[in-house]
């Protein structure tokens, strides 16, 4: 793929057990206590050209929950939070989660407090009715040394407290470096899992991204049972383009054994929020892919 998710996120800027139960009347195909949604990065070009029209099509497909990946200058896809909330409400959609990178600039070490811009990020997420505020990835400068990294782990915990004040949870979404990079001889992902308070910070496990870091999804789920209430549901194949070895594909068509991983996440992973994401399409259109992904999840009982 020509534009990586990490590049997109960086250009755009710079999430429980308490999740409300989903009535069968709202989304009959969802499992008890489960939320099934779509990461809008999956249809990023469509959202850029026509956000309302794209959201309308997704609602007609049967999507109820979505997760944003575009928050710039206090606007979601060019709309201020109250305006975007009205659009979502009018279509019967719910913004369960959102991706906005929290970087070094968002924490003032001298004041021991978050920047106004980050506080506004959390406030605007609350306006949309989000349950999770998720930072997708982490700047390299935040993980140059073990001590620096640990300081930011504490900032992540503090952000969890900030989000809690607004009825939300803070989350972190993995890419691949968390599994391939080490500090003091320990994988970054393992350091994060023992450093972040699970009551304050949710690990949004991307079950596809980790393959590019040399990890295997089912092994990670088994290693950390109960830690993945919010999950990116994704499948992977050998990449047809780009610099990474793997790229995403339609669920069930790749190497992840996606149904087994999702079922394991449901049984022991603590997952209650399932976010579909597909970033590469192998000749199909993004809308065709996300429609099929939803159908597959429903066939699997979600």
Backbone bond lengths (Angstrom), bond angles and torsions (degrees), N, CA, C in turn:
res aa  C-N    CA-C-N  psi(-1)  N-CA   C-N-CA  omega(-1)  CA-C   N-CA-C  phi
1 X - - - 1.446 - - 1.508 110.12 -
2 X 1.294 118.01 149.66 1.448 121.24 -171.90 1.526 112.73 -81.28
3 X 1.324 117.67 -32.51 1.454 121.19 -178.79 1.506 109.61 -118.03
4 X 1.328 117.24 115.40 1.463 120.35 -179.57 1.510 110.47 -76.70
5 X 1.336 115.82 156.34 1.460 120.39 178.58 1.521 110.28 -61.80
6 X 1.342 116.63 -38.69 1.460 120.17 -178.55 1.525 110.49 -63.47
7 X 1.355 116.44 -41.15 1.455 120.48 178.71 1.512 111.11 -65.16
8 X 1.324 116.22 -40.73 1.461 121.28 -179.78 1.514 110.82 -63.03
9 X 1.329 116.44 -45.86 1.465 120.81 -178.85 1.513 110.69 -63.16
10 X 1.337 116.54 -43.05 1.461 120.54 -178.26 1.520 110.66 -63.73
11 X 1.324 116.26 -36.59 1.456 119.65 180.00 1.522 111.25 -74.25
12 X 1.292 117.14 -30.64 1.462 121.34 -176.19 1.511 113.64 -75.03
13 X 1.349 119.30 -35.37 1.457 122.68 -178.98 1.505 108.03 -147.84
14 X 0.970 118.39 142.70 1.508 119.95 -158.10 1.260 108.40 56.91
15 X 20.207 43.60 -52.62 1.171 102.08 110.48 1.419 79.48 -175.74
16 X 6.040 143.76 -143.12 1.486 108.11 -165.80 1.479 108.70 159.63
17 X 1.086 95.96 160.15 1.461 99.75 179.90 1.504 109.73 -65.10
18 X 1.315 117.18 -28.64 1.452 122.13 -179.34 1.509 113.33 -76.16
19 X 1.317 119.77 1.01 1.455 122.12 178.61 1.522 110.38 -59.27
20 X 1.316 115.70 134.80 1.461 119.66 -177.59 1.517 110.87 -62.00
21 X 1.309 116.32 143.69 1.457 121.18 178.52 1.510 109.67 -66.28
22 X 1.309 116.41 140.72 1.460 122.20 -179.06 1.522 109.38 -97.18
23 X 1.336 118.56 111.36 1.456 120.62 -179.92 1.516 111.55 -62.55
24 X 1.317 115.61 143.71 1.463 120.04 -179.99 1.519 110.95 -61.33
25 X 1.334 116.86 -29.52 1.453 120.22 -178.90 1.522 111.95 -66.46
26 X 1.346 116.50 -22.97 1.454 120.19 -179.63 1.516 111.09 -83.76
27 X 1.334 115.34 -42.34 1.470 119.11 -177.20 1.513 107.96 -150.87
28 X 1.315 115.66 84.39 1.453 121.02 -167.91 1.518 113.65 -61.45
29 X 1.338 117.56 -23.96 1.449 119.72 -175.90 1.523 113.44 -82.83
30 X 1.338 117.18 -10.14 1.456 119.63 -179.25 1.520 110.83 -78.18
31 X 1.341 116.24 142.87 1.452 119.75 176.57 1.514 109.79 -68.79
32 X 1.332 116.12 159.33 1.452 121.04 179.23 1.518 109.35 -53.62
33 X 1.309 115.78 134.88 1.466 123.85 179.10 1.521 113.09 70.38
34 X 1.324 117.89 5.40 1.458 119.81 -173.82 1.512 114.34 -105.32
35 X 1.322 115.44 149.00 1.463 123.64 174.98 1.527 107.33 -120.22
36 X 1.320 116.60 129.96 1.461 121.93 179.55 1.517 108.77 -118.26
37 X 1.331 116.98 121.22 1.447 120.08 -176.82 1.512 113.07 -140.10
38 X 1.326 115.04 -172.74 1.463 122.21 -178.17 1.518 110.46 -129.58
39 X 1.334 116.59 132.57 1.456 121.51 169.24 1.526 108.04 -76.50
40 X 1.324 116.26 119.89 1.459 120.53 -173.91 1.518 113.89 -68.17
41 X 1.318 117.67 -9.93 1.459 119.95 172.34 1.527 110.09 -62.73
42 X 1.311 116.90 -23.33 1.465 121.38 177.75 1.520 111.54 -60.57
43 X 1.326 116.69 -28.82 1.472 122.12 179.51 1.527 108.91 -124.30
44 X 1.322 115.77 45.00 1.458 121.99 -172.82 1.519 113.96 -60.80
45 X 1.327 117.69 -42.35 1.465 119.52 -179.20 1.528 110.50 -67.02
46 X 1.315 115.90 -40.27 1.466 120.78 178.74 1.531 110.69 -64.11
47 X 1.343 116.66 -41.11 1.462 120.55 179.24 1.527 111.09 -66.85
48 X 1.319 116.93 -32.56 1.453 120.37 178.57 1.526 111.23 -69.06
49 X 1.324 116.81 -40.27 1.457 121.10 -177.30 1.527 112.46 -77.35
50 X 1.340 116.01 -42.63 1.472 120.62 -173.76 1.524 109.98 -152.83
51 X 1.334 117.60 80.45 1.462 119.44 -175.97 1.530 113.62 -60.02
52 X 1.313 117.72 -43.76 1.466 120.04 -177.34 1.521 110.87 -68.12
53 X 1.317 115.85 -44.10 1.463 118.88 179.08 1.513 112.32 -63.45
54 X 1.335 116.52 -39.10 1.463 120.73 178.91 1.514 111.06 -66.33
55 X 1.320 117.21 -45.08 1.466 121.19 178.29 1.533 110.88 -62.06
56 X 1.323 115.68 -35.79 1.476 119.82 177.86 1.524 110.68 -62.98
57 X 1.322 116.47 -43.37 1.463 120.16 178.32 1.523 111.53 -64.08
58 X 1.331 116.89 -40.65 1.464 120.54 179.88 1.526 110.74 -64.25
59 X 1.313 116.37 -40.18 1.463 119.91 178.12 1.529 110.70 -63.68
60 X 1.325 116.86 -38.94 1.462 120.52 178.63 1.524 111.51 -67.16
61 X 1.333 116.93 -30.74 1.464 120.81 176.24 1.526 111.84 -65.40
62 X 1.333 115.71 -27.28 1.454 119.74 -177.49 1.515 114.28 121.25
63 X 1.331 116.92 -0.59 1.464 119.06 176.60 1.530 109.54 -69.41
64 X 1.314 115.89 138.76 1.457 122.30 175.49 1.522 110.09 -114.58
65 X 1.330 116.40 -37.09 1.465 121.79 -177.36 1.521 110.61 -110.58
66 X 1.323 115.29 142.14 1.462 121.10 177.05 1.527 109.11 -136.11
67 X 1.338 114.51 161.63 1.452 122.55 177.11 1.521 107.56 -129.19
68 X 1.329 117.31 126.04 1.462 119.27 -176.32 1.524 112.21 -83.37
69 X 1.326 115.13 162.13 1.460 122.63 175.13 1.523 109.11 -142.05
70 X 1.337 115.95 33.23 1.448 119.95 -177.95 1.523 109.07 -153.13
71 X 1.331 114.77 105.03 1.456 121.54 177.33 1.515 106.71 -142.01
72 X 1.340 116.25 105.81 1.460 122.43 -174.18 1.522 109.14 -134.07
73 X 1.313 116.57 126.50 1.471 121.74 178.68 1.528 111.46 53.52
74 X 1.324 114.84 44.59 1.472 122.72 177.79 1.535 112.41 63.76
75 X 1.314 116.21 27.73 1.459 120.48 177.44 1.523 110.27 -129.42
76 X 1.324 115.35 143.51 1.458 122.89 175.28 1.521 107.80 -105.15
77 X 1.329 116.09 112.35 1.462 120.18 -179.82 1.535 110.88 52.21
78 X 1.319 115.93 43.33 1.477 127.89 177.70 1.531 113.48 78.82
79 X 1.330 118.99 0.60 1.459 121.78 -179.75 1.525 111.17 -109.15
80 X 1.314 117.00 138.15 1.450 120.76 173.36 1.527 109.22 -66.43
81 X 1.318 115.66 157.24 1.470 120.79 -172.21 1.534 113.32 -52.74
82 X 1.342 119.96 -49.87 1.476 118.65 -179.80 1.516 113.07 -61.48
83 X 1.346 116.49 -37.84 1.468 120.55 179.33 1.524 110.99 -66.58
84 X 1.328 115.80 -43.82 1.463 119.01 -178.84 1.521 110.61 -67.66
85 X 1.321 117.08 -35.45 1.468 120.62 177.15 1.534 110.45 -61.17
86 X 1.328 116.99 -40.28 1.465 120.52 178.89 1.533 110.78 -64.05
87 X 1.332 116.15 -39.89 1.463 119.83 178.27 1.522 110.67 -62.08
88 X 1.323 116.09 -46.91 1.458 121.02 179.68 1.525 110.78 -61.37
89 X 1.315 116.17 -47.69 1.466 120.30 -179.30 1.521 111.20 -59.65
90 X 1.324 115.93 -39.86 1.460 120.15 -178.61 1.520 113.16 -66.11
91 X 1.336 115.80 -24.21 1.463 120.75 179.61 1.523 112.65 -99.25
92 X 1.321 116.62 -0.55 1.458 120.05 -178.19 1.512 112.92 74.21
93 X 1.338 116.72 24.42 1.456 121.59 -179.73 1.523 111.03 -102.71
94 X 1.328 115.80 152.93 1.458 122.28 179.40 1.522 109.33 -127.12
95 X 1.334 116.11 130.32 1.462 121.07 177.35 1.524 108.08 -88.59
96 X 1.317 115.84 91.80 1.453 120.01 -174.87 1.517 112.43 -74.95
97 X 1.336 116.68 -28.00 1.451 120.57 -172.35 1.519 108.82 -154.13
98 X 1.343 116.07 164.30 1.447 119.26 178.87 1.511 111.97 -154.49
99 X 1.326 116.28 148.26 1.460 122.81 -179.20 1.529 110.77 -104.65
100 X 1.313 116.14 117.69 1.453 122.70 173.26 1.524 107.79 -144.20
101 X 1.321 117.58 120.80 1.457 120.86 -176.39 1.524 111.06 -66.00
102 X 1.328 116.22 129.34 1.452 120.97 170.72 1.522 107.73 -99.50
103 X 1.332 116.22 115.30 1.453 120.90 -176.45 1.514 113.14 -113.34
104 X 1.315 115.29 -171.67 1.463 121.22 -177.77 1.525 111.43 -61.40
105 X 1.315 116.95 -33.59 1.460 120.56 -176.87 1.528 112.52 -68.17
106 X 1.306 116.58 -14.00 1.462 119.74 -176.84 1.526 113.66 -89.92
107 X 1.323 117.06 -0.08 1.466 120.86 178.74 1.515 109.16 -128.19
108 X 1.335 116.50 123.18 1.463 122.62 178.93 1.519 108.01 -96.34
109 X 1.320 115.59 105.32 1.459 120.03 -176.34 1.527 112.06 -66.14
110 X 1.315 117.29 -32.29 1.464 119.89 -179.61 1.530 111.17 -70.17
111 X 1.315 116.63 -38.31 1.465 120.95 179.84 1.527 112.70 -89.93
112 X 1.343 115.66 -11.74 1.460 120.51 -175.41 1.526 110.61 54.29
113 X 1.308 114.15 46.96 1.459 119.19 -176.77 1.523 109.15 -151.42
114 X 1.330 115.70 161.89 1.448 121.63 178.15 1.520 110.28 -78.94
115 X 1.317 115.77 153.19 1.460 121.23 177.32 1.524 109.99 -67.71
116 X 1.302 115.69 158.79 1.466 119.53 176.51 1.522 110.66 -60.16
117 X 1.337 116.33 -36.34 1.465 119.50 -178.30 1.522 111.27 -63.40
118 X 1.353 116.73 -37.80 1.465 117.91 179.24 1.524 111.30 -73.55
119 X 1.322 116.81 -37.34 1.464 119.52 176.67 1.524 110.14 -61.27
120 X 1.323 116.25 -37.88 1.464 120.30 176.62 1.519 111.72 -66.89
121 X 1.328 116.04 -36.36 1.464 120.15 176.41 1.522 110.72 -58.05
122 X 1.314 116.03 -45.87 1.463 121.17 -179.93 1.527 110.54 -67.31
123 X 1.312 116.38 -41.78 1.469 120.38 179.41 1.529 111.15 -62.03
124 X 1.330 116.73 -43.86 1.466 119.92 -179.54 1.527 111.56 -67.86
125 X 1.329 116.40 -34.94 1.469 119.55 175.65 1.525 110.51 -61.77
126 X 1.321 116.36 -38.57 1.470 120.59 178.60 1.527 111.07 -65.38
127 X 1.330 116.27 -36.24 1.469 119.96 177.92 1.529 110.47 -60.91
128 X 1.337 116.08 -38.38 1.467 119.73 179.10 1.522 112.43 -73.46
129 X 1.332 117.20 -12.09 1.453 120.19 -178.86 1.512 113.70 84.95
130 X 1.344 116.76 22.17 1.466 120.22 -179.65 1.521 111.68 -65.31
131 X 1.328 114.38 151.49 1.458 121.52 171.32 1.525 110.71 -99.92
132 X 1.335 116.06 -23.17 1.456 121.48 -177.41 1.519 110.78 -132.25
133 X 1.326 116.36 136.49 1.459 123.65 168.60 1.523 105.83 -111.67
134 X 1.324 116.94 109.59 1.465 121.10 -169.20 1.521 111.12 -112.70
135 X 1.326 115.93 129.48 1.456 120.86 172.45 1.524 108.32 -91.41
136 X 1.324 117.55 114.89 1.463 120.72 -177.97 1.528 110.92 -91.45
137 X 1.284 116.12 96.30 1.458 123.35 179.96 1.521 111.36 91.41
138 X 1.339 114.89 178.95 1.452 122.08 -171.99 1.528 109.14 -148.91
139 X 1.329 115.93 135.63 1.449 120.43 -179.69 1.527 110.74 -62.74
140 X 1.311 115.67 144.43 1.467 120.53 -178.29 1.526 112.20 -58.72
141 X 1.327 117.54 -32.55 1.465 120.59 -177.71 1.526 112.60 -68.48
142 X 1.322 117.29 -12.56 1.467 120.93 179.05 1.521 111.60 -88.33
143 X 1.320 117.08 -3.36 1.463 119.93 -175.96 1.525 111.92 -137.66
144 X 1.339 116.31 35.20 1.458 119.92 179.83 1.520 111.89 -79.77
145 X 1.344 117.12 -33.76 1.457 121.66 177.40 1.521 109.64 -132.15
146 X 1.313 115.64 157.64 1.465 120.49 -179.24 1.524 111.19 -61.25
147 X 1.327 117.11 -43.66 1.460 120.38 -177.85 1.521 111.95 -64.54
148 X 1.340 116.85 -42.60 1.465 119.98 177.23 1.525 110.70 -62.08
149 X 1.305 114.57 -44.07 1.458 119.55 -179.53 1.525 111.19 -60.03
150 X 1.311 117.23 -43.03 1.458 121.01 -179.18 1.525 111.37 -65.97
151 X 1.325 117.01 -33.31 1.463 119.37 176.27 1.529 110.27 -63.44
152 X 1.329 116.01 -39.00 1.461 118.29 179.39 1.530 112.06 -74.74
153 X 1.297 117.37 -25.95 1.468 118.75 173.09 1.524 110.05 -63.21
154 X 1.326 116.59 -37.51 1.462 120.08 177.10 1.525 110.63 -69.12
155 X 1.344 116.78 -35.90 1.464 120.03 175.33 1.525 109.99 -63.22
156 X 1.323 117.29 -39.29 1.462 120.78 176.77 1.525 110.42 -59.58
157 X 1.323 116.91 -43.15 1.463 120.12 177.76 1.521 111.36 -62.65
158 X 1.328 116.54 -40.09 1.462 120.62 177.39 1.527 110.44 -64.05
159 X 1.330 116.04 -36.67 1.463 119.47 178.08 1.521 110.47 -65.68
160 X 1.332 115.75 -33.23 1.455 119.04 175.01 1.520 111.63 -60.28
161 X 1.316 115.95 -40.28 1.471 120.26 177.93 1.525 110.81 -66.06
162 X 1.349 115.68 -41.06 1.464 119.94 177.93 1.520 110.93 -60.34
163 X 1.326 116.66 -46.71 1.467 120.35 -179.75 1.526 111.29 -64.79
164 X 1.328 116.42 -35.93 1.458 120.12 178.61 1.515 112.09 -60.28
165 X 1.324 116.41 -32.95 1.458 120.75 179.08 1.524 111.81 -62.98
166 X 1.325 115.94 -21.70 1.467 121.50 179.55 1.533 111.53 -107.53
167 X 1.329 116.58 14.02 1.457 120.26 178.13 1.510 114.85 77.54
168 X 1.347 116.84 21.16 1.455 121.00 -177.60 1.523 110.42 -125.65
169 X 1.326 115.89 175.72 1.453 122.72 172.37 1.519 110.10 -120.60
170 X 1.322 115.41 146.92 1.461 120.38 172.77 1.523 108.38 -86.73
171 X 1.322 116.22 145.33 1.456 120.12 -179.50 1.518 111.83 -136.91
172 X 1.308 114.81 159.52 1.470 121.02 174.83 1.519 108.42 -128.28
173 X 1.339 115.27 133.93 1.461 122.99 -176.19 1.525 109.63 -110.48
174 X 1.316 116.88 123.40 1.465 120.08 -177.53 1.514 113.31 -79.27
175 X 1.330 113.98 152.34 1.454 121.43 166.82 1.535 107.17 -111.11
176 X 1.313 117.61 -118.68 1.468 118.87 179.86 1.521 113.10 -118.37
177 X 1.336 117.63 -29.86 1.463 120.41 -174.12 1.523 112.30 -62.69
178 X 1.325 116.85 -26.54 1.468 119.44 179.96 1.526 111.98 -60.37
179 X 1.322 116.43 -23.48 1.462 121.45 -178.42 1.525 112.55 -102.37
180 X 1.325 117.16 -19.23 1.467 120.22 -177.87 1.522 113.04 -101.27
181 X 1.317 117.56 -22.50 1.455 121.24 -178.66 1.532 110.87 -98.87
182 X 1.330 115.35 148.69 1.462 121.13 -179.98 1.525 110.74 -129.37
183 X 1.319 115.92 152.24 1.451 124.11 171.04 1.520 107.41 -129.94
184 X 1.297 117.19 129.18 1.473 121.44 -175.61 1.522 111.90 53.60
185 X 1.346 115.66 35.40 1.445 120.74 176.64 1.512 115.31 77.67
186 X 1.320 117.73 8.59 1.473 121.20 -177.48 1.519 109.67 -122.26
187 X 1.331 116.79 138.47 1.455 120.79 179.21 1.525 110.18 -59.60
188 X 1.328 115.13 139.72 1.455 120.53 -179.99 1.520 111.28 -56.95
189 X 1.335 116.88 -39.43 1.461 119.27 -178.90 1.527 110.73 -61.94
190 X 1.324 117.04 -41.77 1.463 120.30 -179.63 1.528 111.10 -66.69
191 X 1.322 116.79 -36.55 1.467 119.62 176.47 1.527 110.11 -63.60
192 X 1.324 116.07 -42.88 1.460 120.50 -179.80 1.524 111.03 -62.26
193 X 1.316 116.57 -42.25 1.455 120.27 -176.07 1.530 112.49 -64.66
194 X 1.315 116.85 -30.46 1.466 119.10 179.83 1.529 112.67 -94.86
195 X 1.338 117.08 -11.78 1.461 120.61 -176.02 1.517 113.59 -98.93
196 X 1.305 117.79 -29.65 1.453 120.98 -177.02 1.524 110.42 -92.27
197 X 1.319 115.63 133.84 1.460 122.30 -179.11 1.524 108.73 -72.08
198 X 1.331 119.46 116.40 1.465 120.77 -178.24 1.528 113.59 -63.30
199 X 1.330 117.08 -16.20 1.457 119.60 176.12 1.531 111.16 -78.63
200 X 1.325 115.94 -16.66 1.456 120.95 -176.33 1.519 113.60 -114.42
201 X 1.333 117.45 -32.61 1.463 121.41 -174.56 1.522 110.14 -127.12
202 X 1.307 115.07 126.74 1.456 122.29 177.82 1.522 109.60 -96.08
203 X 1.320 116.97 132.73 1.457 120.50 170.21 1.524 107.87 -88.22
204 X 1.336 115.98 112.60 1.460 119.69 175.83 1.529 106.73 -86.34
205 X 1.309 115.69 96.30 1.458 120.41 -175.82 1.519 110.72 -71.36
206 X 1.327 116.37 121.13 1.455 121.33 170.95 1.520 106.89 -94.00
207 X 1.315 115.65 105.39 1.456 121.49 -172.65 1.525 113.18 -74.77
208 X 1.340 117.05 -1.87 1.450 120.83 175.62 1.512 112.78 -105.28
209 X 1.341 116.72 -45.82 1.464 121.05 -176.86 1.515 113.24 -54.56
210 X 1.311 116.79 -35.67 1.468 120.47 -173.13 1.527 113.11 -63.92
211 X 1.337 117.78 -21.49 1.465 119.96 179.65 1.519 111.64 -63.04
212 X 1.322 117.01 -33.57 1.460 119.78 177.46 1.515 112.28 -72.16
213 X 1.324 117.51 -10.13 1.453 122.18 174.19 1.508 112.82 -100.13
214 X 1.334 116.49 5.19 1.454 120.66 177.59 1.515 114.75 88.21
215 X 1.328 117.94 9.01 1.463 121.74 -179.43 1.528 110.42 -98.40
216 X 1.333 116.16 165.56 1.462 123.32 177.38 1.525 107.89 -122.56
217 X 1.319 116.51 128.43 1.460 121.63 -170.17 1.525 113.09 -56.07
218 X 1.309 118.04 -49.43 1.466 120.04 -174.74 1.522 110.92 -63.30
219 X 1.324 117.13 -33.56 1.464 120.67 178.67 1.526 111.19 -66.51
220 X 1.335 116.23 -40.62 1.464 120.62 -179.72 1.530 110.47 -65.99
221 X 1.314 116.55 -41.85 1.472 120.30 179.01 1.522 110.48 -62.70
222 X 1.321 116.86 -43.53 1.460 120.35 179.74 1.531 112.07 -68.21
223 X 1.320 116.90 -30.44 1.468 120.88 -179.88 1.525 111.95 -70.79
224 X 1.346 115.72 -33.47 1.463 119.87 -175.38 1.537 110.97 -127.71
225 X 1.321 117.66 67.46 1.467 120.12 -179.82 1.530 111.38 -62.39
226 X 1.316 114.45 142.42 1.454 120.41 175.22 1.511 116.06 80.99
227 X 1.338 118.56 4.60 1.462 120.20 -172.83 1.531 114.63 -104.60
228 X 1.323 118.28 1.16 1.463 118.79 -169.34 1.522 111.79 -124.15
229 X 1.321 117.18 64.47 1.463 119.11 -177.74 1.522 112.71 -68.67
230 X 1.324 117.83 -24.43 1.460 122.65 179.24 1.525 107.24 -120.96
231 X 1.332 117.00 119.60 1.466 121.34 -171.97 1.517 111.40 -130.77
232 X 1.338 115.84 140.55 1.456 120.88 169.79 1.517 108.36 -89.64
233 X 1.316 115.79 116.39 1.457 121.95 -179.56 1.525 108.19 -87.74
234 X 1.330 115.51 118.60 1.456 120.03 -172.76 1.527 109.66 -152.36
235 X 1.318 116.13 151.50 1.463 122.02 173.98 1.524 108.24 -121.93
236 X 1.323 116.87 159.73 1.461 121.60 -173.56 1.530 111.52 -134.97
237 X 1.336 114.26 146.47 1.460 121.90 170.59 1.530 108.20 -132.04
238 X 1.343 116.76 169.91 1.462 120.25 173.41 1.531 108.05 -60.22
239 X 1.316 116.29 131.58 1.459 121.20 -173.61 1.522 112.10 -64.19
240 X 1.312 115.13 140.56 1.454 121.98 176.56 1.523 111.56 -92.20
241 X 1.335 116.45 -12.82 1.463 121.90 177.97 1.520 108.59 -162.53
242 X 1.320 116.03 171.46 1.453 119.99 177.89 1.516 112.78 89.33
243 X 1.336 115.24 -179.10 1.462 121.11 -173.53 1.527 113.48 -94.26
244 X 1.322 118.00 -13.12 1.458 120.07 -178.03 1.533 111.20 -93.88
245 X 1.326 116.06 156.28 1.458 120.92 -175.71 1.523 111.94 -70.75
246 X 1.339 116.28 -37.03 1.461 120.28 -175.80 1.522 111.19 -117.76
247 X 1.323 115.71 152.27 1.453 122.17 172.33 1.521 108.87 -136.67
248 X 1.321 116.24 159.57 1.462 119.85 -175.37 1.522 111.52 -77.58
249 X 1.323 114.40 158.74 1.461 121.55 -178.08 1.521 108.88 -150.71
250 X 1.311 117.61 179.04 1.460 122.11 179.34 1.523 109.75 -61.75
251 X 1.306 115.91 139.60 1.456 121.59 -176.78 1.526 111.54 -56.26
252 X 1.326 114.82 135.26 1.453 120.49 177.94 1.510 114.44 89.12
253 X 1.326 117.63 -4.65 1.461 120.91 -177.11 1.525 112.92 -107.00
254 X 1.343 117.68 3.70 1.452 120.47 -175.73 1.514 113.76 -117.88
255 X 1.326 115.65 -156.79 1.453 122.39 -173.03 1.526 113.83 -94.86
256 X 1.316 117.58 -5.25 1.466 121.02 -171.51 1.525 112.85 -72.97
257 X 1.333 117.59 -23.02 1.471 121.78 -167.31 1.524 107.30 57.39
258 X 1.345 113.88 56.96 1.455 121.96 -167.83 1.523 113.64 -58.13
259 X 1.328 118.00 -40.80 1.468 118.95 -179.05 1.523 110.91 -62.98
260 X 1.314 117.19 -42.31 1.460 120.68 179.30 1.521 110.78 -63.06
261 X 1.331 116.25 -41.81 1.461 119.93 179.87 1.525 110.72 -65.61
262 X 1.331 116.78 -45.32 1.465 120.16 179.98 1.526 110.70 -63.33
263 X 1.323 116.94 -42.94 1.467 119.70 178.23 1.528 111.29 -63.19
264 X 1.324 116.88 -38.24 1.463 120.57 178.26 1.519 110.81 -68.02
265 X 1.324 116.66 -39.85 1.459 120.66 175.34 1.524 111.05 -59.79
266 X 1.326 115.90 -38.37 1.465 120.62 179.33 1.523 111.11 -68.03
267 X 1.335 115.88 -40.54 1.464 120.37 -175.55 1.524 112.99 -77.28
268 X 1.341 116.83 -44.24 1.466 118.06 -174.28 1.530 114.05 -127.33
269 X 1.329 117.38 -9.96 1.465 119.91 -174.79 1.510 114.81 -85.63
270 X 1.339 116.63 -11.55 1.455 119.96 -178.12 1.515 113.62 78.99
271 X 1.324 117.57 12.52 1.463 120.73 -174.51 1.522 112.08 -72.79
272 X 1.334 114.73 128.18 1.463 121.59 173.74 1.528 111.38 -125.74
273 X 1.328 116.53 -9.65 1.461 121.03 -179.30 1.522 108.57 -127.38
274 X 1.333 116.47 115.07 1.456 123.29 -176.38 1.528 108.71 -111.35
275 X 1.333 116.90 113.34 1.461 121.06 -178.16 1.531 109.65 -109.86
276 X 1.312 116.23 111.82 1.467 121.39 177.15 1.518 109.54 -70.31
277 X 1.328 116.14 136.33 1.460 119.95 172.53 1.519 109.74 -144.26
278 X 1.328 115.11 131.00 1.455 120.96 172.76 1.522 107.49 -136.23
279 X 1.323 116.43 125.61 1.461 121.76 -173.32 1.523 113.74 -108.33
280 X 1.339 117.61 -18.71 1.464 123.40 179.26 1.524 107.63 -127.82
281 X 1.328 116.85 152.47 1.467 118.06 -163.70 1.529 115.25 -130.94
282 X 1.345 118.91 -6.17 1.461 123.10 175.64 1.530 113.10 49.10
283 X 1.327 116.17 48.23 1.462 120.69 174.19 1.510 115.14 91.60
284 X 1.323 118.07 -12.37 1.466 121.06 176.56 1.524 108.95 -90.17
285 X 1.316 116.84 167.56 1.463 119.47 175.46 1.526 109.01 -84.25
286 X 1.327 117.63 153.11 1.465 120.05 177.21 1.524 112.79 -56.36
287 X 1.326 117.48 -40.62 1.464 119.96 -178.67 1.529 111.45 -66.23
288 X 1.329 116.96 -38.01 1.464 119.97 175.34 1.529 110.65 -61.27
289 X 1.327 115.51 -40.85 1.464 120.28 -176.86 1.522 111.72 -67.75
290 X 1.331 117.01 -47.51 1.470 117.94 -176.41 1.528 111.59 -70.19
291 X 1.323 116.73 -26.72 1.461 119.82 174.31 1.524 110.17 -67.14
292 X 1.313 116.00 -44.41 1.460 120.54 179.43 1.521 110.93 -67.57
293 X 1.332 117.71 -39.61 1.463 121.07 178.07 1.525 110.98 -59.33
294 X 1.326 116.58 -41.57 1.466 120.11 178.53 1.522 110.46 -65.15
295 X 1.319 116.80 -42.47 1.458 120.43 178.29 1.522 111.30 -59.72
296 X 1.320 116.24 -41.44 1.462 120.86 -179.19 1.520 110.96 -65.97
297 X 1.318 117.13 -44.68 1.460 119.68 177.76 1.524 111.41 -59.89
298 X 1.312 116.33 -37.84 1.471 119.92 177.12 1.534 110.88 -66.79
299 X 1.332 115.69 -40.38 1.466 119.51 177.33 1.520 110.86 -61.66
300 X 1.330 116.23 -32.29 1.462 121.65 178.69 1.525 112.20 -79.89
301 X 1.323 116.78 -5.35 1.464 120.32 176.17 1.498 115.27 97.42
302 X 1.314 117.58 19.45 1.470 120.87 -178.85 1.531 111.58 -111.51
